[in-house]
Amino acid sequence: MSNKEKTKQKLSQLLLDLKSESESKSSTAILELASIGDLSVIQPLFDILKLKAGTSLQKQIAKLLSDIQISGSAEVFIQVIKNEEDNEVLKLFLPILWESKLDFSEYLADFVEISVSGDYLVALDCLTIMENMPGPFSESQLLEAQLHLKEFVENKSQNDERKMQILSELTIFIKDQNEGIDADLLFD
């Protein structure tokens, strides 16, 4: 058996151990997973986090995820977040991203899109993530972010004033990043 196969088998076993009812077995699996560093565990860890929400392992799994620094992991995190439609689960996942040391600057428009489709707390978490992005942001990211906001404003059917306040702050943030780009696209 090659080293790659052994590692894959070990990862599978650790993920199974993490789902275990035994808290000590799950905690040990978290420690071992932290030392391996493999992109393939990110999605399963988020899935297990959903299962373990409200348990003592929730914080440990969230901490493990927020500590991931592997190259390419930001893209995997974004895919997980974009594929999640449940606002309650997003409220569990998004704080992990703003606690993370990863740079999500190239996903600015994705966070705007998630903000407009989520509820107030999801929008607030996304704004927090965006405010912590170091930038710079590409012109295409800024323009796409503007389009998401413009589309939301044109089609808004809800009257959640708290969310509108957050999106207003988000709009100002995007405009501030947009110096030199046609910022009039958005709002008058």
C-alpha positions as CSV (number, residue, x, y, z in Angstrom):
1,M,0.0,0.0,0.0
2,S,1.4,3.4,-1.0
3,N,1.9,6.3,1.4
4,K,-0.9,8.2,-0.4
5,E,-3.3,5.2,0.1
6,K,-2.3,4.9,3.8
7,T,-2.9,8.6,4.4
8,K,-6.3,8.4,2.7
9,Q,-7.2,5.4,4.8
10,K,-6.0,7.1,7.9
11,L,-8.1,10.2,7.1
12,S,-11.2,8.1,6.5
13,Q,-10.7,6.4,9.9
14,L,-10.2,9.7,11.7
15,L,-13.4,11.1,10.1
16,L,-15.3,8.0,11.3
17,D,-13.8,8.4,14.8
18,L,-14.9,12.0,14.8
19,K,-18.5,10.9,14.3
20,S,-18.2,8.5,17.2
21,E,-20.3,8.8,20.3
22,S,-17.1,8.5,22.3
23,E,-16.0,12.0,23.1
24,S,-12.4,11.0,23.8
25,K,-12.2,9.1,20.5
26,S,-13.6,12.2,18.7
27,S,-11.2,14.6,20.5
28,T,-8.2,12.4,19.6
29,A,-9.4,12.3,16.0
30,I,-9.5,16.2,16.0
31,L,-5.9,16.4,17.3
32,E,-4.7,13.9,14.7
33,L,-6.5,15.6,11.9
34,A,-4.9,18.9,12.9
35,S,-1.5,17.4,12.3
36,I,-2.2,15.9,8.9
37,G,-3.3,18.9,6.9
38,D,-5.3,17.7,3.9
39,L,-7.8,19.7,1.8
40,S,-10.0,16.7,1.4
41,V,-11.1,16.8,5.1
42,I,-12.6,20.3,5.0
43,Q,-16.0,19.4,3.5
44,P,-16.4,16.4,5.8
45,L,-15.4,18.5,8.8
46,F,-18.1,21.0,8.0
47,D,-20.6,18.1,7.6
48,I,-19.6,16.6,11.0
49,L,-19.8,20.1,12.5
50,K,-23.5,20.2,11.5
51,L,-24.0,16.8,13.2
52,K,-22.1,17.9,16.3
53,A,-23.7,21.3,16.6
54,G,-24.6,22.0,20.2
55,T,-22.2,19.4,21.6
56,S,-18.9,20.0,23.4
57,L,-17.1,19.0,20.1
58,Q,-18.6,21.9,18.2
59,K,-16.0,24.3,19.5
60,Q,-13.1,21.9,18.9
61,I,-14.2,21.2,15.3
62,A,-14.7,24.9,14.6
63,K,-11.3,25.7,16.0
64,L,-9.7,23.0,13.9
65,L,-11.4,24.5,10.8
66,S,-10.4,28.1,11.6
67,D,-6.8,27.1,12.1
68,I,-6.5,25.5,8.6
69,Q,-3.8,27.3,6.6
70,I,-3.3,24.9,3.7
71,S,-2.9,26.5,0.2
72,G,-6.1,26.2,-1.7
73,S,-8.3,25.9,1.4
74,A,-10.0,29.3,1.0
75,E,-11.5,28.0,-2.2
76,V,-12.8,24.9,-0.5
77,F,-14.3,27.0,2.4
78,I,-16.1,29.2,-0.2
79,Q,-17.6,26.2,-2.0
80,V,-18.9,24.8,1.3
81,I,-20.4,28.1,2.3
82,K,-21.9,28.7,-1.2
83,N,-23.5,25.3,-1.2
84,E,-25.1,25.7,2.2
85,E,-28.6,27.1,2.0
86,D,-29.7,26.8,5.6
87,N,-29.3,30.2,7.4
88,E,-28.9,28.4,10.8
89,V,-26.0,26.3,9.4
90,L,-24.5,29.4,7.8
91,K,-24.5,31.1,11.2
92,L,-22.5,28.2,12.5
93,F,-20.1,28.2,9.5
94,L,-19.4,31.9,8.8
95,P,-17.7,32.7,12.2
96,I,-15.1,30.1,11.3
97,L,-14.2,32.1,8.2
98,W,-13.8,35.4,10.1
99,E,-11.8,33.7,12.8
100,S,-9.6,32.1,10.1
101,K,-6.3,33.6,9.0
102,L,-7.1,32.9,5.4
103,D,-7.4,35.7,2.8
104,F,-10.8,35.6,1.2
105,S,-10.3,38.8,-0.8
106,E,-10.8,37.2,-4.1
107,Y,-14.2,36.0,-3.0
108,L,-15.7,39.4,-2.1
109,A,-18.6,39.1,-4.6
110,D,-19.4,35.6,-3.2
111,F,-19.8,37.1,0.3
112,V,-22.0,39.9,-1.0
113,E,-24.2,37.3,-2.8
114,I,-24.4,35.2,0.4
115,S,-25.3,38.4,2.3
116,V,-28.2,39.4,0.1
117,S,-29.6,35.9,0.1
118,G,-29.2,35.2,3.8
119,D,-30.9,36.7,6.8
120,Y,-29.7,39.6,9.0
121,L,-27.2,37.6,11.0
122,V,-25.8,35.9,7.9
123,A,-25.4,39.4,6.3
124,L,-23.7,40.7,9.5
125,D,-21.2,37.8,9.5
126,C,-20.4,38.3,5.9
127,L,-19.8,42.1,6.5
128,T,-17.5,41.2,9.3
129,I,-15.5,38.8,7.0
130,M,-15.4,41.5,4.2
131,E,-14.2,44.2,6.6
132,N,-11.3,41.9,7.6
133,M,-10.2,41.2,4.1
134,P,-6.9,42.8,3.3
135,G,-7.7,43.3,-0.4
136,P,-6.9,44.6,-2.9
137,F,-10.1,43.6,-4.7
138,S,-10.2,43.1,-8.4
139,E,-12.3,45.4,-10.5
140,S,-14.4,42.3,-11.6
141,Q,-15.0,41.4,-7.9
142,L,-16.1,44.9,-7.1
143,L,-18.4,45.2,-10.1
144,E,-20.0,41.7,-9.4
145,A,-20.5,42.7,-5.8
146,Q,-22.3,45.9,-7.0
147,L,-24.5,43.9,-9.3
148,H,-25.6,41.6,-6.5
149,L,-26.5,44.6,-4.3
150,K,-28.2,46.4,-7.2
151,E,-30.2,43.2,-8.0
152,F,-31.2,42.9,-4.4
153,V,-32.4,46.5,-4.1
154,E,-34.4,46.2,-7.3
155,N,-36.1,43.0,-6.2
156,K,-36.3,43.5,-2.5
157,S,-39.5,42.1,-1.2
158,Q,-38.6,42.0,2.5
159,N,-38.8,44.7,5.1
160,D,-36.1,43.5,7.5
161,E,-34.7,46.9,8.5
162,R,-31.7,45.4,10.4
163,K,-30.7,43.5,7.3
164,M,-31.2,46.6,5.2
165,Q,-28.9,48.5,7.6
166,I,-26.2,45.9,7.2
167,L,-26.5,45.9,3.4
168,S,-26.3,49.7,3.5
169,E,-23.0,49.4,5.4
170,L,-21.9,46.7,3.0
171,T,-22.7,49.1,0.1
172,I,-20.6,51.8,1.6
173,F,-17.8,49.3,2.1
174,I,-17.9,48.3,-1.5
175,K,-18.1,52.0,-2.7
176,D,-15.0,52.8,-0.5
177,Q,-13.1,50.0,-2.1
178,N,-14.2,51.1,-5.5
179,E,-12.3,54.4,-5.9
180,G,-11.4,54.8,-9.6
181,I,-14.2,52.3,-10.7
182,D,-17.6,53.5,-11.8
183,A,-19.3,53.5,-8.4
184,D,-22.4,55.1,-9.8
185,L,-23.6,51.7,-11.0
186,L,-25.1,51.0,-7.6
187,F,-27.2,53.6,-5.9
188,D,-28.0,57.2,-6.4
